Amino acid sequence: MIHVEGPTQCRCGEPLRAGERAGLVGDDPAPTCLWCLADLQAGRPRPARRKGTQQWETTTRAAFPGSSPVPSSVTDLVHARRGRERRTRRTRSSGGPRTAITLLVTALVVELALWGRPLLFHDVPSTSAITGVTVGSHGIDFAQPAPVQVDVGGGIRAMWPPVPADAKDEPLGRPPFSRSTSTDYAFMQQTSGPTSAPVAWDPCRPIHLVVNAAEAPAGADRLLLEAASEVSRATGLQFVIEGPTDEVPHSDRQPVDSARYGNRWSPALVAWTTPAVVPELAGRVAGIGGPRGATYAKNVDKHWVSGIVFLDGPTFVDILRRSDGWAQARAIVMHELSHMVGLTHVQKPDELMYSDNNGRTTFGKGDLEGLRRLGVGRCFTK
């Protein structure tokens, strides 16, 4: 496998960009694109030209159930209920059979494994232009897990993990001051009563992310940085990308995993994976995302503390081949991160959170107002 040094063409006539991966077949000095390599491995004739994939779209899954009441025992602490939304795409064109995609992803994984380099965190770009996103553990040592300690007389907070060292007494960031009159937004869950408010993340502590990059496409690191930056800019919430994890994505992931992450809320898991690992990604689904809630006794205690974003790596490989693929792929990650911070689908086609996106790649007015409201949640650090 090689990296193409400059613009050139595959033997099938397909243009190759600088930095794109390709292969060499036998003594032929001309590069062969990964698409053609997959066809050669499968014994199929090379196509004259790759066929593009159709526009991605979205569909709503079951309603997000939110958090759970106070558990009857300490063991039940980690069983706060979770929900998720999923991002979808239209059926692949006849030019992109699943077999070819599977072989293509296999070739990429083998190539990267032979390099002995991390799949996601090599060549991370400077974060100077990235708003609200830090790469690294933020100077906190999470290597030694501590047992969960519960003071029965201390109320519900005694059942939560301790406040982390990177939390503050005031919000770490602020959403834009300008409010919109748009009502085209919806929340995963709201508190009940006369002071109803959206269930949100604690703005006084950063949202930590870990990444399983098993099926990450080229450029996945930048996609996540840019998408998280857009969500941070709209909410004021701050993100810390801790680094890679080998945690296998699972739909019933718990908000506390002391054995893996220590005595804290588990960092949100971003996983580049496949339908073979996450069945919810089967068919037309390109991604799912959603938050997990803290154990609570009263409505005022409700807030999100962890979450998931699971993305179909082979689907993103297809999308990124398109002329507008980067913007489309980034929009999907933005959509799923927005689910994770608390937005659900809306009925307005002009919004990125519309359930059937026809090509929008930026947040709409309703999206931005919903995200702004999610950025002014209550602090739980005192």
Secondary structure, 3 states (H helix, E strand, C coil): CEECCCCEECCCCCEECCCCEEECCCCCCCCEEHHHHHHHHHCCCCCCCCCCCCCEEEECCCCCCCCCCCCCCHHHHHCCCECCEEEEECCCCCCCCHHHHHHHHHHHHHHHHHHCCCCCCCCCCCHHHCCCEEECCCCCCCCCCCCCCCCHHHCHHHHCCCCCCCCCCCCCCCCCCCCCCCCCCCECCECCCCCCCECCECCCCCEEEEEECCCCCCCHHHHHHHHHHHHHHHHCCCEEEEEECCCCCCCCCCCCCHHHHCCCCCCEEEEEECCCCCHHHCCCEEEEEEEEECCCCCHHHCCEEEEEEEEEHHHHHHHHCCCCHHHHHHHHHHHHHHHHHCECCECCCCCCCECCCCCCCCCCHHHHHHHHHHCCCCCCCC
